[in-house]
Amino acid sequence: MKKDGRNPAVAPLFPRFLLLCALIALRATVAHDSIQRTTILSNNEETDTVDIVEISNRRGSMSKARVYTDVNVLRPKEYWDYESLTVQWGNVANRLEWYPKLLGSAYGWDPFLWPGDQDDYEVVRKVGRGKYSEVFEGINVNSNERCVIKILKPVKKKKIKREIKILQNLCGGPNVVKLLDIVRDQHSKTPSLIFEFVNSTDFKVLYPTLTDYDIRYYIYELLKALDYCHSQGIMHRDVKPHNVMIDHELRKLRLIDWGLAEFYHPGKEYNVRVASRYFKGPELLVDLQDYDYSLDMWSLGCMFAGMIFRKEPFFYGHDNHDQLVKIAKVLGTDELNAYLNKYHLELDPQLDALVGRHSRKPWSKFINSDNQHLVSPEALDFLDKLLRYDHQDRLTAREAMVIPFLACQLDYIWSLSVDRRYAHNAIQVRAAESSRMLPKWLAKWRLLRVCLWAGGHCIWDNVLCL
């Protein structure tokens, strides 16, 4: 003990105590920051869906969509905040058609629903199943009209709300399947979504019969649906033949199954466990989480390649790692490495070893006697602009709609001032022509598909032309 009364053994403890407090505070800050930057994955999807979080600083650059970047930024929260959606179960048939037109709203609709149950519908036969639903052909016992009944398996309410909200926002869009009703069993509370019926043919049966013109036509119809959903700030994230219903007799196409669709927000990270394996974009396989609408364009490219080369699926990987290997063997590894470097990504050492080193394979290597009638220079140019590692280099849906492959086969192109009523009356005019109700000069006119610019969108429609 010193003369001043201080204990020399205790004196050094105070600065040590201060240092310990500082370290604890610093550690708490780092831990809190790491929690904020962690991507929260839900385990309720195949493709488990995403809870969106702040993008991390693990990469030096951030990727944003080239088009429709700020759609959801500019729209009110009610448009994309599906978690706040209050679902009222009941019959919305006959309201879906006119409700958006009545309001004239750019933000979808919020229908007034009456309490209802599943007694309005009867199951006819099972037509499909998935991880999260059972799908049946059904009939509305009140109207005697056929429909599709999607009975949802137990999943998080958030997922159901998201699908319903997206279908509401896309209501009336071109070639988007129509949601007719939302019902629930009164006892089990099992929810079901009722959709329009499409008398589709299995793609494995249909695709081998398609002509060059058929392929162009249906790809264009699919692009209309994709451009529309992208313009509404929505990524489908599961484009594949199983989700593209085609009634070949009526030449009608519908894009279905919006269970994995998500709202796009720039600067957000999404779960990469989306899309079916054969149609997964490279961004998903290399864990680039701030992807965008261009993911759907890769999937479209895979579909298109399968159609023209009659090779379904075109990239046939046995698992996610092998899927990237199959892609690299076609597109080469030089461009893959350039893609990884651009976005400051690194492959897992095991995956890098599996991928190996490959030169790019020319598309001509896939042409044979069975598919050569479907493959043209324009088709290969189109394919080449879709199947690109760098998602920002791919065609957008809007750009794809005006490339030569989809426009150069027109026999005639009317001027942009063509009277659009012909487009709406084409079928009636053809029927009238067959019954000789038209004057001779009009009877010489025939139906063609022509490119019309309407409201800023290049759309195909049936019109009369000389």
C-alpha positions as CSV (number, residue, x, y, z in Angstrom):
1,M,0.0,0.0,0.0
2,K,1.4,3.4,-1.1
3,K,1.4,6.4,1.3
4,D,-1.4,8.0,-0.6
5,G,-3.6,5.0,0.1
6,R,-3.8,3.5,-3.4
7,N,-3.3,-0.2,-4.0
8,P,-0.7,-0.7,-6.9
9,A,-2.3,-4.0,-7.9
10,V,-5.7,-2.3,-8.5
11,A,-4.4,0.7,-10.4
12,P,-4.0,-1.0,-13.9
13,L,-7.5,-2.5,-13.8
14,F,-9.4,0.7,-14.7
15,P,-7.8,1.2,-18.2
16,R,-8.3,-2.5,-18.8
17,F,-11.9,-2.1,-17.9
18,L,-12.3,0.8,-20.4
19,L,-10.6,-1.2,-23.1
20,L,-12.9,-4.2,-22.5
21,C,-16.0,-2.0,-22.8
22,A,-14.7,-0.5,-26.0
23,L,-14.2,-4.0,-27.5
24,I,-17.7,-5.2,-26.5
25,A,-19.2,-2.1,-28.1
26,L,-17.3,-2.6,-31.3
27,R,-18.2,-6.3,-31.5
28,A,-21.9,-5.5,-31.0
29,T,-21.8,-3.0,-33.8
30,V,-20.2,-5.5,-36.2
31,A,-22.7,-8.2,-35.2
32,H,-25.6,-5.8,-35.8
33,D,-24.2,-4.8,-39.2
34,S,-23.7,-8.4,-40.3
35,I,-27.3,-9.2,-39.3
36,Q,-28.6,-6.4,-41.4
37,R,-26.6,-7.6,-44.4
38,T,-27.7,-11.2,-44.2
39,T,-30.1,-12.5,-46.9
40,I,-33.1,-14.0,-45.2
41,L,-34.2,-17.1,-47.1
42,S,-37.6,-18.6,-46.7
43,N,-37.8,-22.4,-47.0
44,N,-41.2,-22.5,-48.6
45,E,-40.3,-22.9,-52.3
46,E,-38.6,-25.2,-54.7
47,T,-37.0,-22.5,-55.7
48,D,-37.5,-21.0,-52.3
49,T,-38.8,-17.6,-52.7
50,V,-37.2,-14.5,-51.5
51,D,-37.4,-12.1,-48.8
52,I,-35.8,-9.0,-50.2
53,V,-33.1,-7.3,-48.1
54,E,-30.5,-4.6,-48.4
55,I,-27.9,-5.4,-50.9
56,S,-24.5,-6.3,-49.4
57,N,-21.2,-4.7,-50.1
58,R,-19.6,-8.0,-51.0
59,R,-19.3,-6.8,-54.6
60,G,-17.9,-3.5,-55.9
61,S,-20.6,-2.9,-58.4
62,M,-24.4,-3.2,-58.3
63,S,-26.5,-4.5,-61.2
64,K,-29.8,-2.8,-62.1
65,A,-32.3,-3.6,-64.8
66,R,-31.9,-1.7,-68.1
67,V,-35.6,-1.2,-68.5
68,Y,-38.5,-0.6,-66.1
69,T,-36.0,0.0,-63.3
70,D,-38.1,2.3,-61.1
71,V,-41.6,1.0,-61.8
72,N,-42.2,0.0,-58.2
73,V,-40.2,2.9,-56.8
74,L,-42.6,5.3,-58.5
75,R,-45.8,3.4,-57.6
76,P,-47.5,3.6,-54.2
77,K,-46.5,1.0,-51.6
78,E,-50.0,-0.6,-51.9
79,Y,-49.1,-1.8,-55.4
80,W,-46.2,-4.1,-54.4
81,D,-46.7,-4.6,-50.6
82,Y,-48.4,-8.0,-50.9
83,E,-47.9,-8.8,-47.2
84,S,-50.4,-6.1,-46.4
85,L,-53.0,-7.6,-48.8
86,T,-56.3,-8.6,-47.1
87,V,-57.7,-11.6,-49.0
88,Q,-61.4,-11.9,-48.9
89,W,-62.4,-15.3,-50.3
90,G,-65.3,-15.3,-52.8
91,N,-66.5,-15.1,-56.3
92,V,-64.9,-12.4,-58.5
93,A,-66.1,-13.8,-61.8
94,N,-67.5,-11.3,-64.2
95,R,-65.8,-8.5,-62.3
96,L,-62.3,-9.1,-63.5
97,E,-63.1,-8.0,-67.0
98,W,-64.6,-4.6,-66.2
99,Y,-63.3,-3.6,-62.8
100,P,-59.8,-2.3,-64.0
101,K,-61.4,-0.5,-66.9
102,L,-64.0,1.1,-64.6
103,L,-61.3,2.5,-62.3
104,G,-58.8,3.2,-65.1
105,S,-56.1,2.5,-62.5
106,A,-52.5,1.9,-63.3
107,Y,-52.1,0.1,-60.0
108,G,-54.1,-3.0,-60.5
109,W,-57.4,-3.6,-58.7
110,D,-58.7,-4.5,-55.3
111,P,-62.0,-6.3,-56.0
112,F,-65.0,-6.4,-53.7
113,L,-65.4,-10.0,-52.9
114,W,-68.4,-11.8,-51.4
115,P,-67.8,-14.6,-48.9
116,G,-67.9,-17.9,-50.8
117,D,-66.7,-21.5,-50.8
118,Q,-65.7,-24.3,-53.1
119,D,-69.2,-25.5,-53.7
120,D,-69.5,-23.4,-56.9
121,Y,-66.9,-25.7,-58.6
122,E,-66.6,-29.4,-59.3
123,V,-63.4,-31.3,-60.1
124,V,-63.5,-33.1,-63.4
125,R,-60.0,-34.5,-63.6
126,K,-56.4,-34.0,-62.4
127,V,-54.2,-32.3,-64.9
128,G,-51.0,-31.6,-63.0
129,R,-49.3,-31.3,-59.7
130,G,-46.4,-29.3,-58.2
131,K,-44.6,-28.9,-55.0
132,Y,-47.0,-26.4,-53.7
133,S,-50.3,-27.2,-55.5
134,E,-52.5,-29.8,-57.2
135,V,-54.1,-28.7,-60.5
136,F,-57.5,-29.9,-61.8
137,E,-59.7,-29.3,-64.7
138,G,-63.0,-28.2,-63.2
139,I,-66.4,-26.8,-64.0
140,N,-68.4,-23.9,-62.6
141,V,-71.7,-25.5,-61.7
142,N,-73.5,-22.1,-62.0
143,S,-72.3,-21.2,-65.5
144,N,-71.4,-24.7,-66.7
145,E,-68.1,-23.3,-68.0
146,R,-64.8,-25.1,-67.8
147,C,-62.1,-23.7,-65.5
148,V,-58.8,-24.7,-63.9
149,I,-58.7,-25.2,-60.1
150,K,-55.4,-24.8,-58.4
151,I,-55.6,-26.2,-54.9
152,L,-52.8,-24.8,-52.8
153,K,-50.9,-27.0,-50.4
154,P,-50.0,-25.7,-47.0
155,V,-47.5,-22.8,-47.5
156,K,-46.8,-19.5,-45.8
157,K,-49.6,-17.0,-46.2
158,K,-47.1,-14.6,-47.6
159,K,-46.5,-16.7,-50.7
160,I,-50.3,-17.0,-51.4
161,K,-50.7,-13.3,-50.9
162,R,-47.9,-12.6,-53.3
163,E,-49.3,-14.7,-56.1
164,I,-52.8,-13.2,-55.7
165,K,-51.5,-9.7,-55.6
166,I,-49.4,-10.2,-58.7
167,L,-52.3,-11.8,-60.6
168,Q,-54.5,-8.9,-59.6
169,N,-51.9,-6.3,-60.8
170,L,-51.5,-8.2,-64.1
171,C,-55.3,-8.6,-64.7
172,G,-56.2,-8.0,-68.3
173,G,-52.6,-8.1,-69.5
174,P,-51.9,-9.7,-72.9
175,N,-51.6,-13.5,-72.7
176,V,-51.5,-13.6,-68.9
177,V,-53.8,-16.3,-67.5
178,K,-56.9,-14.8,-66.0
179,L,-57.7,-15.3,-62.3
180,L,-61.4,-15.8,-62.1
181,D,-62.1,-16.6,-58.5
182,I,-60.5,-17.1,-55.1
183,V,-62.2,-19.6,-52.9
184,R,-61.6,-21.5,-49.7
185,D,-63.1,-24.6,-48.2
186,Q,-65.1,-23.6,-45.1
187,H,-64.0,-26.5,-43.0
188,S,-60.3,-27.2,-43.9
189,K,-59.7,-23.6,-45.0
190,T,-57.8,-25.0,-48.0
191,P,-57.4,-22.1,-50.5
192,S,-58.0,-22.6,-54.2
193,L,-57.4,-20.3,-57.2
194,I,-59.7,-20.5,-60.1
195,F,-58.3,-19.7,-63.5
196,E,-59.6,-19.6,-67.1
197,F,-59.4,-22.9,-68.9
198,V,-57.0,-23.3,-71.8
199,N,-57.4,-26.4,-73.9
200,S,-53.6,-26.8,-74.2
201,T,-51.6,-29.6,-75.8
202,D,-48.6,-31.1,-74.0
203,F,-45.5,-29.3,-75.3
204,K,-43.8,-32.7,-75.8
205,V,-46.5,-33.5,-78.3
206,L,-46.9,-30.0,-79.7
207,Y,-43.4,-28.7,-80.2
208,P,-42.3,-31.4,-82.7
209,T,-45.2,-30.4,-85.0
210,L,-44.6,-26.7,-85.0
211,T,-43.5,-25.0,-88.2
212,D,-41.1,-22.1,-88.4
213,Y,-44.0,-19.7,-88.6
214,D,-45.7,-21.3,-85.6
215,I,-42.5,-20.9,-83.5
216,R,-42.2,-17.2,-84.5
217,Y,-45.8,-16.7,-83.7
218,Y,-45.8,-18.3,-80.2
219,I,-42.5,-16.8,-79.2
220,Y,-44.0,-13.4,-80.1
221,E,-47.1,-14.1,-78.1
222,L,-45.0,-15.1,-75.1
223,L,-42.9,-11.9,-75.5
224,K,-46.1,-9.8,-75.2
225,A,-46.9,-11.4,-71.8
226,L,-43.3,-10.9,-70.6
227,D,-43.0,-7.3,-71.7
228,Y,-46.3,-6.6,-70.0
229,C,-45.4,-8.1,-66.7
230,H,-41.9,-6.5,-66.8
231,S,-43.5,-3.1,-67.5
232,Q,-45.6,-3.7,-64.4
233,G,-42.5,-4.2,-62.3
234,I,-42.8,-8.0,-62.1
235,M,-40.4,-10.8,-62.8
236,H,-42.0,-14.2,-63.6
237,R,-38.9,-16.3,-62.6
238,D,-40.3,-19.6,-63.8
239,V,-40.6,-19.4,-67.6
240,K,-40.6,-22.9,-69.1
241,P,-42.7,-25.0,-71.5
242,H,-44.8,-26.4,-68.6
243,N,-45.9,-22.8,-67.8
244,V,-46.8,-21.8,-71.3
245,M,-50.2,-23.1,-72.2
246,I,-51.0,-23.2,-76.0
247,D,-54.3,-24.0,-77.6
248,H,-53.0,-24.6,-81.0
249,E,-56.4,-24.8,-82.7
250,L,-57.3,-21.3,-81.5
251,R,-53.7,-20.2,-81.6
252,K,-54.0,-19.0,-78.1
253,L,-51.1,-18.7,-75.6
254,R,-51.3,-18.1,-71.9
255,L,-48.4,-17.6,-69.4
256,I,-49.4,-19.4,-66.2
257,D,-48.1,-20.2,-62.7
258,W,-47.1,-16.9,-61.1
259,G,-46.3,-18.6,-57.8
260,L,-42.6,-17.7,-58.0
261,A,-43.1,-14.3,-59.5
262,E,-41.7,-11.3,-57.6
263,F,-41.8,-7.5,-57.6
264,Y,-38.5,-6.0,-58.9
265,H,-36.8,-3.4,-56.7
266,P,-33.5,-1.9,-57.9
267,G,-30.7,-2.5,-55.4
268,K,-32.3,-5.5,-53.7
269,E,-31.1,-9.0,-53.4
270,Y,-33.3,-12.0,-54.3
271,N,-33.0,-15.7,-53.6
272,V,-31.2,-17.5,-56.4
273,R,-33.2,-20.7,-55.7
274,V,-35.9,-19.8,-58.3
275,A,-36.7,-21.1,-61.8
276,S,-36.5,-24.8,-62.9
277,R,-33.1,-26.2,-63.3
278,Y,-32.9,-26.4,-67.1
279,F,-34.1,-22.8,-67.5
280,K,-32.0,-21.2,-64.7
281,G,-30.0,-18.2,-65.9
282,P,-26.2,-18.1,-65.2
283,E,-26.8,-15.4,-62.6
284,L,-28.6,-17.9,-60.4
285,L,-25.9,-20.5,-60.8
286,V,-23.1,-18.2,-59.8
287,D,-25.0,-16.7,-56.9
288,L,-25.6,-13.2,-58.3
289,Q,-28.5,-12.1,-56.2
290,D,-29.3,-8.6,-57.6
291,Y,-30.8,-10.0,-60.8
292,D,-33.7,-8.6,-62.7
293,Y,-36.3,-9.1,-65.5
294,S,-33.5,-10.4,-67.8
295,L,-33.7,-13.7,-66.0
296,D,-36.9,-14.4,-67.8
297,M,-35.2,-13.7,-71.2
298,W,-32.6,-16.4,-70.6
299,S,-35.4,-18.8,-69.8
300,L,-37.2,-17.8,-73.0
301,G,-33.9,-18.4,-74.9
302,C,-33.7,-21.9,-73.5
303,M,-37.2,-22.6,-74.6
304,F,-36.5,-21.1,-78.1
305,A,-33.4,-23.2,-78.5
306,G,-35.3,-26.3,-77.6
307,M,-37.9,-25.5,-80.2
308,I,-35.7,-24.8,-83.2
309,F,-33.1,-27.5,-82.5
310,R,-35.8,-30.0,-81.3
311,K,-33.7,-30.7,-78.3
312,E,-35.7,-30.5,-75.1
313,P,-34.3,-29.4,-72.7
314,F,-31.5,-27.6,-74.5
315,F,-29.2,-27.4,-71.4
316,Y,-29.7,-30.7,-69.6
317,G,-27.9,-30.5,-66.3
318,H,-28.2,-33.2,-63.6
319,D,-27.9,-30.7,-60.8
320,N,-27.2,-26.9,-60.5
321,H,-23.4,-27.3,-60.8
322,D,-23.8,-29.6,-63.8
323,Q,-26.2,-27.1,-65.3
324,L,-23.5,-24.4,-65.4
325,V,-21.1,-27.0,-66.9
326,K,-23.6,-27.7,-69.7
327,I,-23.9,-24.0,-70.4
328,A,-20.2,-23.4,-70.3
329,K,-19.7,-26.2,-72.9
330,V,-21.8,-24.3,-75.3
331,L,-21.1,-20.6,-74.6
332,G,-17.5,-21.2,-73.5
333,T,-15.6,-20.3,-70.4
334,D,-13.8,-17.2,-71.6
335,E,-17.1,-15.2,-71.6
336,L,-18.1,-16.8,-68.3
337,N,-14.8,-15.6,-66.7
338,A,-15.4,-12.1,-68.1
339,Y,-18.9,-12.2,-66.6
340,L,-17.6,-13.2,-63.2
341,N,-14.9,-10.5,-63.3
342,K,-17.3,-7.8,-64.3
343,Y,-19.5,-8.4,-61.3
344,H,-16.7,-9.3,-58.9
345,L,-17.9,-12.9,-58.4
346,E,-15.9,-16.0,-57.7
347,L,-16.9,-19.6,-58.3
348,D,-16.6,-22.1,-55.5
349,P,-13.2,-24.0,-56.1
350,Q,-15.1,-27.3,-56.5
351,L,-17.5,-25.8,-59.1
352,D,-14.6,-24.0,-60.9
353,A,-12.9,-27.4,-61.3
354,L,-16.1,-29.0,-62.6
355,V,-16.6,-26.2,-65.2
356,G,-13.1,-26.6,-66.5
357,R,-12.1,-24.8,-69.7
358,H,-14.1,-24.8,-72.9
359,S,-14.2,-22.9,-76.2
360,R,-17.4,-21.5,-77.5
361,K,-19.5,-23.9,-79.6
362,P,-21.0,-22.5,-82.8
363,W,-24.8,-22.8,-83.1
364,S,-24.4,-24.5,-86.4
365,K,-23.1,-27.6,-84.6
366,F,-26.7,-28.2,-83.4
367,I,-28.2,-28.2,-86.9
368,N,-29.2,-31.5,-88.4
369,S,-31.5,-33.0,-90.9
370,D,-34.4,-33.0,-88.5
371,N,-34.3,-29.3,-87.5
372,Q,-32.6,-27.5,-90.4
373,H,-36.0,-26.3,-91.8
374,L,-36.5,-24.4,-88.5
375,V,-33.1,-22.8,-88.3
376,S,-32.4,-19.6,-90.2
377,P,-29.7,-16.9,-89.8
378,E,-32.3,-14.7,-88.2
379,A,-33.2,-17.4,-85.7
380,L,-29.6,-17.9,-84.7
381,D,-29.1,-14.2,-84.4
382,F,-32.1,-14.0,-82.1
383,L,-30.9,-16.9,-80.0
384,D,-27.4,-15.5,-79.7
385,K,-28.9,-12.3,-78.3
386,L,-30.9,-14.1,-75.7
387,L,-28.4,-16.8,-74.4
388,R,-25.7,-14.5,-73.0
389,Y,-23.9,-14.9,-69.7
390,D,-24.2,-11.2,-68.9
391,H,-27.8,-10.5,-68.1
392,Q,-27.4,-6.8,-69.1
393,D,-26.4,-7.8,-72.6
394,R,-29.5,-9.8,-73.3
395,L,-32.4,-8.5,-75.3
396,T,-35.2,-7.1,-73.4
397,A,-38.7,-8.3,-74.2
398,R,-39.5,-5.1,-76.0
399,E,-36.3,-5.2,-78.0
400,A,-36.9,-8.8,-79.0
401,M,-40.3,-8.0,-80.4
402,V,-38.9,-5.8,-83.2
403,I,-35.9,-7.8,-84.3
404,P,-35.8,-9.2,-87.9
405,F,-36.6,-12.8,-86.9
406,L,-40.0,-11.8,-85.7
407,A,-40.7,-9.0,-88.3
408,C,-39.1,-10.0,-91.6
409,Q,-41.6,-12.8,-92.5
410,L,-44.5,-10.5,-93.1
411,D,-46.0,-10.7,-96.6
412,Y,-47.4,-7.2,-96.3
413,I,-47.1,-4.4,-93.7
414,W,-49.7,-1.8,-93.5
415,S,-49.0,1.7,-92.6
416,L,-49.3,2.7,-89.0
417,S,-52.5,4.6,-89.8
418,V,-54.4,1.4,-90.5
419,D,-57.9,1.4,-89.0
420,R,-57.6,-0.7,-85.8
421,R,-61.2,-1.7,-85.9
422,Y,-60.1,-4.3,-88.4
423,A,-58.0,-5.9,-85.8
424,H,-61.0,-6.4,-83.5
425,N,-63.4,-7.4,-86.2
426,A,-61.2,-9.8,-88.2
427,I,-62.9,-13.0,-87.1
428,Q,-66.4,-11.5,-87.7
429,V,-65.3,-10.3,-91.1
430,R,-63.9,-13.7,-92.0
431,A,-67.2,-15.4,-90.9
432,A,-69.2,-12.8,-92.9
433,E,-67.0,-13.5,-95.9
434,S,-67.7,-17.2,-95.8
435,S,-71.4,-16.5,-95.8
436,R,-71.1,-14.1,-98.8
437,M,-72.3,-11.1,-96.8
438,L,-69.5,-8.9,-98.0
439,P,-69.1,-7.0,-101.3
440,K,-66.7,-8.6,-103.8
441,W,-63.9,-6.1,-103.3
442,L,-63.9,-6.8,-99.5
443,A,-64.1,-10.5,-100.1
444,K,-60.6,-10.4,-101.7
445,W,-59.1,-9.2,-98.5
446,R,-57.4,-11.8,-96.3
447,L,-56.1,-12.2,-92.8
448,L,-52.4,-11.6,-92.1
449,R,-50.4,-11.0,-89.0
450,V,-48.8,-7.5,-89.2
451,C,-46.8,-5.3,-86.9
452,L,-48.8,-2.4,-85.4
453,W,-47.5,0.2,-83.1
454,A,-50.2,1.0,-80.6
455,G,-49.7,3.0,-77.5
456,G,-45.9,2.7,-77.7
457,H,-46.1,-1.1,-77.9
458,C,-45.3,-3.1,-81.0
459,I,-48.1,-5.7,-81.0
460,W,-49.3,-8.4,-83.3
461,D,-52.9,-8.5,-84.2
462,N,-55.3,-9.9,-86.7
463,V,-56.1,-7.4,-89.4
464,L,-57.5,-7.4,-92.9
465,C,-55.0,-6.6,-95.6
466,L,-54.9,-6.8,-99.4
